[in-house]
Amino acid sequence: MLETFCIFVENEKNTKYLKKRTKNSDKLKKNIQDKSENFKKRTNYY
């Protein structure tokens, strides 16, 4: 019983970690998009 509980807790941690990771990667993607947008704007400006 205790073993399965431990595994369950580990899984919980992993899912939280994964969610965090995906959140961060979404942020990163958006950041990169914003930067490229800004770059386009700047290059068009000149």
Secondary structure, DSSP 8 states (H G I E B T S, - for coil): -HHHHHHHHHHHHHHHHHHHHHHHHHHHHHHHHHHHHHHHHHHHH-
